[in-house]
Amino acid sequence: MAKEKFKLLKLLGGRPGGFAQTWQAEVLAPVLKARWGPVVAIKIPLSREKEKVLINELILNAVLQANLK
């Protein structure tokens, strides 16, 4: 069984958005905790299809940000 990297603490924003739910989460993995801190916000996609759209949006945003620098 894989060891969990996050513990979900609280659903943020009440209702889920169109693609994902945003959660406040405790970081359990030591390597991730050292990089990001003890508490983070994470998005959990509502379906596999929406996961692909969300990933695409993140990639496009990263490319846009890199080109604006």
C-alpha positions in Angstrom: 0.0 0.0 0.0 1.3 3.4 -0.9 2.0 5.9 1.9 -0.2 8.9 1.8 1.5 12.3 1.0 -1.3 14.5 2.2 -4.1 14.5 4.8 -7.2 16.4 3.8 -8.1 18.9 6.5 -10.9 21.2 5.1 -12.8 21.7 1.9 -12.2 25.3 0.8 -14.9 27.4 -0.9 -17.9 25.3 -0.1 -19.2 24.1 -3.5 -16.9 22.4 -6.0 -15.9 24.3 -9.1 -16.3 23.0 -12.6 -13.1 21.0 -12.6 -12.0 20.3 -9.1 -12.5 20.7 -5.3 -9.9 22.7 -3.5 -8.8 21.4 -0.1 -6.5 22.6 2.7 -4.2 19.7 3.4 -1.4 18.8 5.8 1.7 17.7 4.0 2.8 14.3 5.4 5.8 13.4 3.1 9.0 14.9 4.6 10.5 15.9 1.2 7.4 17.7 0.2 7.0 19.4 3.6 10.6 20.7 3.4 9.8 22.2 -0.1 6.2 23.5 0.4 5.7 23.8 4.2 3.4 21.9 6.5 0.0 23.0 5.1 -0.9 23.5 1.4 -4.0 24.0 -0.8 -4.5 21.2 -3.3 -7.0 20.7 -6.2 -8.6 17.3 -6.6 -10.2 16.9 -10.0 -13.8 15.7 -10.2 -13.1 13.2 -13.0 -10.3 11.8 -15.2 -11.4 14.0 -18.1 -11.4 17.1 -15.9 -8.0 16.1 -14.5 -6.6 16.2 -18.1 -8.1 19.6 -18.7 -6.8 20.9 -15.3 -3.2 19.6 -16.1 -3.4 21.2 -19.5 -4.4 24.6 -18.0 -1.5 24.4 -15.5 1.0 23.6 -18.3 -0.3 26.5 -20.4 -0.2 28.9 -17.5 3.4 27.9 -16.7 4.4 28.5 -20.4 2.6 31.9 -20.4 4.4 32.9 -17.1 7.8 31.9 -18.4 7.2 33.9 -21.6 6.2 37.0 -19.7 9.5 37.2 -17.8 
